[in-house]
């Protein structure tokens, strides 16, 4: 579990850093504008990408190398934080700028979570899944609690610019750990579809039409086996005990005979 713990430590540090910046930016916007509406918009901009992009990120993680995805995620979010620090220190940061910065940072964080969680089964022995999942949940809880608490303390002492630099350092720390110490194996049969012949060939027990309810097979003149999903009198198709609304016979696929 060495690689898992290295990733866990790096992501814990970087996520605490992102909570620092996300919380502090909201407080700074309110200090500058005294607008509750603008404060709410900045917080929505920080949370929305994780809802919007998480499903897409999950699909991409199945195709990409997960280690690379986590490195890109931390690097992209770190750049957003670095831009914040440079703008603040140069007295160029405006309250409206926080909205795209939060959106940018959160979008890259959304890319990280699917890769992080999907890597657990590749790095941890099966008997340690429960333990690893517990650490993931612990890390998520710690970031939600420690981030705002530390942000409130640092905001009045070292100010926003230095907090953003600390956050950037946390992302740099996570990326360095990933590059130097972590190798994530690729999952077996990566990218294979459910109907990939290579997948079907791996099934030890032969499949027959008799295994499926509501399925019929016939041969055409060319000797191909045609598999049909049959519909009942009400126009509803049955397969594997489930009902699907169909009004015609559905040709699912054809296997060369």
Secondary structure as UniProt FT lines:
FT   HELIX           2..33
FT   HELIX           36..52
FT   HELIX           54..61
FT   TURN            62..63
FT   HELIX           66..89
FT   TURN            90..91
FT   TURN            95..96
FT   HELIX           97..118
FT   HELIX           120..123
FT   HELIX           126..128
FT   HELIX           129..155
FT   TURN            156..158
FT   HELIX           159..181
FT   TURN            188..191
FT   TURN            194..195
FT   HELIX           197..201
FT   HELIX           209..211
FT   TURN            213..214
FT   STRAND          215..219
FT   TURN            221..222
FT   STRAND          225..229
FT   TURN            233..234
FT   STRAND          236..239
FT   TURN            240..241
FT   STRAND          242..245
FT   STRAND          250..255
//
